[in-house]
Amino acid sequence: MCPKELRAKIAKGEFTRPTAGECPGYIQMNMVALPRVYAKEFEAFARENSKAIPVLEVIEEGHVSKLLAPGANILNEIPKYNILREGVLVETVTDITPYYTPDLVFFLIGCSFSFETALIENGMPLRHVDEQKNVAMYRTNIALKPVGGFSGEMVVSMRPIKKRKSCRCVCGDQSFS
């Protein structure tokens, strides 16, 4: 199914699980929403740590994507939203319309699900996709470069792949396993 069809199912409450394995070949994103007062500082933090937090689109007015998912209402077209207060998870919901205020700035950031199509197409089954679960994620001890009030450690995702399924890379006349 295409992303627009998936977002329609999400908005109707018909799809609430992780999107891994859905819409092969399309970019997948995560979203961060912050009051405008924190937005520039967060954007600077993300740019300083672009490998960990690649910013793909910033929505400063309203709640509709204009660039990557034109017309997408990001208040109810994402399967689940984690609500944090002072860095603590307080609630997980499927619609953030009640939380919306005009001073929110939305950051659409890269998601590791985007490269999974290439793995699957090259014969590497992914357990979390087959089981329709989220990918395993781990907080490392690799510090991100702090900016203002934003700091933290890099989070990585892991996909177990059997050694016999690992890819063989070929570069010119050299091949590596």
N, C-alpha and C positions, 0 to 999 in steps of 0.2 A: 504494500500500500504506500501511497505517497505521503509526505509529511502533512499536507493539508487534511487528508482523510484521517490520519492518526490524531491530529489536533482536534478534529471534530468529535471523534470518539471520546477523547479525554474530556472535552468540554461537556459532553452529555453524561459523564461519569461511567462510561462503558469500558474505560481502560485506566487502571490505576497502578500498574506495576512498572518497574524500570523499563526503559525503552531500548535496552541492549538487544541487538538483533533485528530491530524494527527499521524500516525505511533504509535498506542497504544502499550504500553509496552516497548518502546525504550527510552533511555535517550535523553532529549532535551538540547540544549546548547545555550548560547549567546556567542558573540565573542567581544573581545577588541583587537584592533591593535594599537601598539605604536612603535615609533622609538626605536631602540635598546638602545639608551642612557637612556631611561626612564624605560626599561623593568625590570631590577633587582629590582629597587625601587618599581615598581608596584607589582611585584611578592611578595615582602616582605609585602607590604600593604595588598594584598589579603590573604596571609597566616595568617597575624595577625587578619584578619577579615573573617576567613574562613566560618563562618555561613552565612555571607552576600555575600561573593564572593568566592564560592568554585571553585578552579582551577582544571579542569579535564584533560586538556592537554595544553602543551606549544609547539608552533611551532616556532622554532628559525631560521630554514633554509627553505626558500621557502614558499609556500602557500598551501601545501597539507597536510591534516591530515594523520598521520601514525598510531595512536593508536585507537581513538574512532570511526572515520569514514574513514577507510583506503581508500586512493585515492580521497577523497573529495577535490575539489578545493574551498577553502573558499573565493575566490574572487568573485564568482558568483553563489554559491549554497546555499545562505542564502537569504530569501525573500526580506529583506530590511536592509539597512545599514544606520545608522545615522552618519553623518560626523560632528565632533565637532572641533572647533578651539578655543583654550584657554577656554575650558569648555562651549562654546556656540554652540548650534545646528545651523549649517549653511546650511545643505542640507541632504535630504534623497534620496538614490539611490538604484537601484537593482543590481548594478555591481560596484565593487570597483577596477577593473582592472586598470583604468586610475590613481588611487591613489597609486598603488603598487610600492614600492621601495624595493630593497633587504635588506635594514636595518630594515624593519618592523618585529616585533615579535608579534605573535598572541597568545592570551590566550582564550581558550575555557572554559567557566565557566558555572556552573550549572544553570538550569532554572526551575522555579516552575511548568512548564508544565509537567515535568517528573512524578509527583505524581498524575496527574489528572486521569489517566487511572484507578487507584484504586478507586477513588471517583465515577467515572462513572460506573464501574463494580459493585459497591455496591449501585446502585440505586440513586445516587445523580446527577441529571442533572446540567450541568454548562451552565449558560446563555451565556457567552462569546463564548463557543464552539458552541452552537446551532446557535448563530447569526454570527459565523465566524468573531469575533472581538477579539481584544486583551483584556487581563485580566485587571481589575482595579488595578492601582498601586498608592501608596502613599509614599511620602517622610515623614519620621518620624522625631522626634526631638532626636532620639537615635544616638549619635555621634559614628562614627567608630573610631578605634584607628588610629591616623595619623602616617604615615611613610614618612619621607622626605617631598616631595611636594604634597603627596596624602593625602586627608582627605575628609570628607563628612558625610552625615547622611545615616542611613539605609533606604532602600526602601523596602516596603512590598507589597505583592499582596493580593487581597481580592476576595473571591468567595462567593456571597450570597447563602446560603443554607437554605431552609425552616426548621423550628425547627422540624417538623415531619419527615424530611428526615435526620436529623443529626444522625451520627453513634453512635452505642452503642459499647463501648469497653468492652471486657471481659478479665480479667487477673486472671488466676487460678480460685478460687472460688468466686472472687469479680467481680461484674459488675458495670459499671459506665455509666451514660447517659449524 
